[in-house]
Amino acid sequence: MKSPRKALFTLLLALATLSLSMSLAADNNPALWKYQVTGDFSAVYAHLKSGLETGQFLISGEENLAAGLENNKHLFAGEQWNKIGFKEVRAVHFCSIVFNQEVFNINMEWSVLCPFKAVVYNMKKNPEQVTILMVKPSYMLEKDKTRQAREVGKKIDERIFKAITAGVRMEIP
Protein backbone atom coordinates (compact mmCIF):
# COMPACT_ATOMS: atom_id res chain seq x y z
CA MET A 1 0.00 0.00 0.00
CA LYS A 2 1.30 3.45 -0.90
CA SER A 3 1.99 5.92 1.84
CA PRO A 4 -0.34 8.96 1.89
CA ARG A 5 2.62 11.23 1.10
CA LYS A 6 3.66 9.13 -1.90
CA ALA A 7 0.05 8.97 -3.13
CA LEU A 8 -0.29 12.75 -2.81
CA PHE A 9 2.95 13.29 -4.73
CA THR A 10 1.80 10.92 -7.47
CA LEU A 11 -1.49 12.79 -7.74
CA LEU A 12 0.22 16.20 -7.86
CA LEU A 13 2.65 14.95 -10.49
CA ALA A 14 -0.19 13.61 -12.59
CA LEU A 15 -2.10 16.89 -12.29
CA ALA A 16 0.95 18.93 -13.23
CA THR A 17 1.69 16.72 -16.20
CA LEU A 18 -1.93 16.88 -17.32
CA SER A 19 -2.05 20.65 -16.87
CA LEU A 20 1.13 21.17 -18.86
CA SER A 21 0.03 18.74 -21.56
CA MET A 22 -3.29 20.55 -21.86
CA SER A 23 -1.56 23.83 -22.62
CA LEU A 24 0.00 22.36 -25.74
CA ALA A 25 -3.38 21.30 -27.10
CA ALA A 26 -5.63 24.05 -25.73
CA ASP A 27 -5.79 25.98 -28.99
CA ASN A 28 -7.24 22.92 -30.72
CA ASN A 29 -9.23 21.47 -27.85
CA PRO A 30 -12.86 22.59 -27.55
CA ALA A 31 -12.96 21.44 -23.91
CA LEU A 32 -10.43 24.06 -22.83
CA TRP A 33 -10.71 27.79 -22.28
CA LYS A 34 -7.37 29.55 -22.69
CA TYR A 35 -6.62 33.18 -21.88
CA GLN A 36 -3.24 34.90 -22.11
CA VAL A 37 -2.11 38.11 -20.49
CA THR A 38 1.21 39.94 -20.30
CA GLY A 39 2.53 40.85 -16.86
CA ASP A 40 4.31 39.74 -13.72
CA PHE A 41 3.19 36.20 -12.87
CA SER A 42 2.57 36.84 -9.17
CA ALA A 43 0.57 39.99 -9.89
CA VAL A 44 -1.52 38.29 -12.58
CA TYR A 45 -2.19 35.34 -10.26
CA ALA A 46 -3.20 37.65 -7.40
CA HIS A 47 -5.50 39.64 -9.72
CA LEU A 48 -7.07 36.42 -11.01
CA LYS A 49 -7.95 35.40 -7.44
CA SER A 50 -9.27 38.90 -6.69
CA GLY A 51 -11.43 38.74 -9.80
CA LEU A 52 -12.87 35.40 -8.72
CA GLU A 53 -13.60 36.66 -5.22
CA THR A 54 -15.16 39.86 -6.59
CA GLY A 55 -17.29 37.64 -8.82
CA GLN A 56 -18.50 35.89 -5.65
CA PHE A 57 -16.48 32.71 -6.04
CA LEU A 58 -14.89 31.14 -2.98
CA ILE A 59 -11.26 30.05 -3.28
CA SER A 60 -11.22 26.50 -1.93
CA GLY A 61 -7.60 25.58 -2.58
CA GLU A 62 -4.34 26.47 -4.28
CA GLU A 63 -1.38 24.43 -5.45
CA ASN A 64 2.09 25.50 -6.50
CA LEU A 65 2.59 22.70 -9.00
CA ALA A 66 5.99 23.92 -10.23
CA ALA A 67 7.42 24.03 -6.71
CA GLY A 68 6.08 20.56 -6.00
CA LEU A 69 7.86 19.18 -9.04
CA GLU A 70 11.06 21.08 -8.34
CA ASN A 71 11.13 19.88 -4.74
CA ASN A 72 11.03 16.34 -6.06
CA LYS A 73 13.27 16.70 -9.12
CA HIS A 74 15.68 14.18 -7.64
CA LEU A 75 13.15 11.54 -8.71
CA PHE A 76 13.70 12.39 -12.39
CA ALA A 77 16.79 11.85 -14.53
CA GLY A 78 18.69 15.06 -15.30
CA GLU A 79 16.30 17.87 -16.15
CA GLN A 80 13.42 15.54 -17.04
CA TRP A 81 11.25 17.17 -14.40
CA ASN A 82 10.94 20.29 -16.60
CA LYS A 83 11.57 19.33 -20.22
CA ILE A 84 9.33 22.04 -21.70
CA GLY A 85 10.76 24.91 -19.65
CA PHE A 86 7.89 26.09 -17.48
CA LYS A 87 8.75 28.72 -14.90
CA GLU A 88 5.69 28.97 -12.64
CA VAL A 89 2.65 26.70 -12.58
CA ARG A 90 -0.12 27.19 -10.05
CA ALA A 91 -3.65 25.92 -9.76
CA VAL A 92 -6.52 27.63 -8.03
CA HIS A 93 -9.69 25.76 -7.08
CA PHE A 94 -12.86 27.78 -6.59
CA CYS A 95 -16.57 27.34 -6.18
CA SER A 96 -19.84 29.25 -6.23
CA ILE A 97 -22.52 28.64 -3.64
CA VAL A 98 -25.07 30.01 -6.12
CA PHE A 99 -24.09 27.49 -8.82
CA ASN A 100 -23.94 24.67 -6.29
CA GLN A 101 -27.50 25.40 -5.19
CA GLU A 102 -28.67 25.66 -8.79
CA VAL A 103 -27.06 22.47 -10.07
CA PHE A 104 -27.92 20.43 -6.97
CA ASN A 105 -31.57 21.25 -7.59
CA ILE A 106 -31.40 20.13 -11.22
CA ASN A 107 -29.05 17.15 -11.37
CA MET A 108 -26.81 15.88 -8.57
CA GLU A 109 -24.39 14.40 -11.11
CA TRP A 110 -23.38 17.96 -11.96
CA SER A 111 -21.96 18.36 -8.46
CA VAL A 112 -18.64 17.15 -9.91
CA LEU A 113 -18.28 20.56 -11.55
CA CYS A 114 -17.47 22.32 -8.30
CA PRO A 115 -14.81 23.14 -7.34
CA PHE A 116 -13.73 24.53 -10.66
CA LYS A 117 -10.00 24.67 -11.40
CA ALA A 118 -7.87 27.17 -13.29
CA VAL A 119 -4.22 26.45 -14.07
CA VAL A 120 -1.98 29.49 -14.44
CA TYR A 121 1.52 29.19 -15.91
CA ASN A 122 4.37 30.94 -17.66
CA MET A 123 7.48 29.71 -19.44
CA LYS A 124 11.15 30.48 -18.79
CA LYS A 125 11.69 31.72 -22.36
CA ASN A 126 8.84 34.26 -22.09
CA PRO A 127 8.02 34.79 -18.39
CA GLU A 128 5.90 37.89 -19.01
CA GLN A 129 3.32 35.88 -20.99
CA VAL A 130 0.99 34.27 -18.46
CA THR A 131 -1.50 31.65 -19.63
CA ILE A 132 -4.70 30.67 -17.83
CA LEU A 133 -6.36 27.34 -18.67
CA MET A 134 -9.63 25.80 -17.60
CA VAL A 135 -11.89 22.96 -18.62
CA LYS A 136 -15.12 24.62 -19.78
CA PRO A 137 -18.08 23.66 -17.58
CA SER A 138 -20.27 23.95 -20.71
CA TYR A 139 -18.19 21.27 -22.40
CA MET A 140 -18.81 18.91 -19.52
CA LEU A 141 -22.57 19.52 -19.74
CA GLU A 142 -22.80 19.64 -23.54
CA LYS A 143 -23.95 16.04 -24.04
CA ASP A 144 -26.06 15.84 -20.88
CA LYS A 145 -29.67 14.93 -21.62
CA THR A 146 -31.08 17.20 -18.91
CA ARG A 147 -33.08 20.00 -20.53
CA GLN A 148 -31.27 22.89 -18.78
CA ALA A 149 -27.74 21.49 -19.21
CA ARG A 150 -26.51 23.66 -22.09
CA GLU A 151 -28.04 26.82 -20.65
CA VAL A 152 -26.56 26.24 -17.19
CA GLY A 153 -23.15 25.31 -18.65
CA LYS A 154 -23.03 28.46 -20.75
CA LYS A 155 -24.09 30.61 -17.80
CA ILE A 156 -21.37 29.11 -15.60
CA ASP A 157 -18.74 29.60 -18.34
CA GLU A 158 -19.69 33.24 -18.84
CA ARG A 159 -19.63 34.07 -15.16
CA ILE A 160 -16.28 32.39 -14.52
CA PHE A 161 -14.57 33.79 -17.61
CA LYS A 162 -15.92 37.28 -16.89
CA ALA A 163 -14.60 37.15 -13.31
CA ILE A 164 -11.16 35.90 -14.39
CA THR A 165 -10.71 38.34 -17.27
CA ALA A 166 -11.96 41.28 -15.18
CA GLY A 167 -9.49 40.32 -12.47
CA VAL A 168 -6.41 39.97 -14.67
CA ARG A 169 -7.19 43.17 -16.55
CA MET A 170 -6.81 45.14 -13.31
CA GLU A 171 -4.03 47.69 -13.36
CA ILE A 172 -0.86 45.67 -12.80
CA PRO A 173 1.83 47.75 -11.07
C-alpha atoms as one frame of an Amber mdcrd trajectory, in Angstrom:
protein
   0.000   0.000   0.000   1.301   3.446  -0.897   1.994   5.923   1.837  -0.341
   8.964   1.895   2.624  11.226   1.103   3.659   9.135  -1.905   0.052   8.970
  -3.126  -0.287  12.754  -2.808   2.950  13.291  -4.731   1.797  10.916  -7.468
  -1.492  12.793  -7.736   0.218  16.203  -7.864   2.652  14.952 -10.489  -0.190
  13.607 -12.595  -2.101  16.891 -12.291   0.952  18.934 -13.234   1.686  16.718
 -16.203  -1.930  16.878 -17.324  -2.050  20.650 -16.867   1.129  21.169 -18.857
   0.032  18.738 -21.557  -3.286  20.554 -21.857  -1.558  23.833 -22.622   0.002
  22.362 -25.736  -3.379  21.297 -27.097  -5.633  24.055 -25.730  -5.786  25.977
 -28.987  -7.241  22.923 -30.722  -9.232  21.466 -27.850 -12.861  22.586 -27.548
 -12.957  21.440 -23.912 -10.426  24.058 -22.827 -10.705  27.789 -22.275  -7.366
  29.554 -22.687  -6.622  33.180 -21.883  -3.242  34.898 -22.110  -2.111  38.112
 -20.494   1.215  39.936 -20.298   2.535  40.849 -16.865   4.306  39.745 -13.724
   3.185  36.196 -12.874   2.571  36.838  -9.168   0.569  39.993  -9.887  -1.525
  38.287 -12.581  -2.194  35.340 -10.260  -3.203  37.653  -7.398  -5.498  39.636
  -9.716  -7.074  36.418 -11.007  -7.947  35.401  -7.443  -9.268  38.903  -6.690
 -11.429  38.739  -9.802 -12.868  35.401  -8.721 -13.595  36.665  -5.218 -15.155
  39.862  -6.587 -17.292  37.636  -8.822 -18.496  35.886  -5.647 -16.480  32.710
  -6.044 -14.895  31.136  -2.980 -11.258  30.054  -3.281 -11.223  26.504  -1.930
  -7.604  25.585  -2.584  -4.343  26.465  -4.278  -1.383  24.430  -5.450   2.089
  25.502  -6.503   2.594  22.697  -8.999   5.990  23.918 -10.234   7.425  24.035
  -6.709   6.080  20.560  -5.997   7.858  19.181  -9.036  11.061  21.084  -8.343
  11.128  19.878  -4.744  11.026  16.338  -6.064  13.267  16.702  -9.124  15.679
  14.179  -7.638  13.152  11.539  -8.710  13.698  12.390 -12.389  16.793  11.848
 -14.527  18.688  15.059 -15.303  16.301  17.871 -16.145  13.425  15.536 -17.038
  11.246  17.165 -14.399  10.937  20.285 -16.598  11.565  19.325 -20.221   9.335
  22.044 -21.698  10.759  24.913 -19.647   7.886  26.090 -17.476   8.748  28.718
 -14.896   5.687  28.968 -12.639   2.645  26.695 -12.581  -0.123  27.193 -10.054
  -3.650  25.917  -9.761  -6.525  27.633  -8.025  -9.693  25.764  -7.076 -12.856
  27.784  -6.588 -16.575  27.335  -6.180 -19.838  29.247  -6.227 -22.521  28.637
  -3.645 -25.073  30.005  -6.124 -24.088  27.494  -8.818 -23.944  24.669  -6.287
 -27.495  25.399  -5.189 -28.673  25.663  -8.790 -27.063  22.471 -10.074 -27.919
  20.434  -6.969 -31.568  21.251  -7.592 -31.398  20.129 -11.220 -29.049  17.146
 -11.373 -26.813  15.881  -8.570 -24.390  14.399 -11.110 -23.381  17.959 -11.958
 -21.957  18.364  -8.459 -18.643  17.145  -9.911 -18.282  20.561 -11.554 -17.470
  22.324  -8.297 -14.813  23.140  -7.341 -13.728  24.529 -10.659  -9.996  24.666
 -11.402  -7.870  27.169 -13.287  -4.217  26.447 -14.065  -1.979  29.489 -14.438
   1.518  29.185 -15.907   4.373  30.941 -17.659   7.477  29.709 -19.443  11.151
  30.480 -18.792  11.691  31.720 -22.355   8.840  34.256 -22.086   8.024  34.787
 -18.389   5.895  37.893 -19.007   3.322  35.881 -20.990   0.988  34.274 -18.462
  -1.500  31.652 -19.626  -4.700  30.674 -17.832  -6.365  27.344 -18.672  -9.631
  25.795 -17.604 -11.895  22.958 -18.624 -15.117  24.622 -19.784 -18.077  23.657
 -17.585 -20.272  23.949 -20.706 -18.189  21.272 -22.401 -18.809  18.910 -19.524
 -22.566  19.517 -19.742 -22.797  19.637 -23.543 -23.953  16.036 -24.035 -26.060
  15.839 -20.885 -29.667  14.928 -21.617 -31.079  17.201 -18.908 -33.083  20.003
 -20.534 -31.273  22.887 -18.781 -27.737  21.487 -19.206 -26.512  23.659 -22.090
 -28.042  26.820 -20.653 -26.558  26.244 -17.192 -23.146  25.310 -18.652 -23.033
  28.461 -20.752 -24.089  30.612 -17.797 -21.366  29.109 -15.598 -18.741  29.604
 -18.338 -19.694  33.236 -18.844 -19.633  34.074 -15.158 -16.276  32.385 -14.523
 -14.569  33.794 -17.608 -15.922  37.281 -16.893 -14.602  37.147 -13.306 -11.165
  35.899 -14.394 -10.712  38.339 -17.266 -11.957  41.279 -15.183  -9.486  40.324
 -12.471  -6.410  39.967 -14.665  -7.195  43.175 -16.550  -6.808  45.143 -13.314
  -4.028  47.689 -13.360  -0.865  45.674 -12.801   1.834  47.748 -11.069
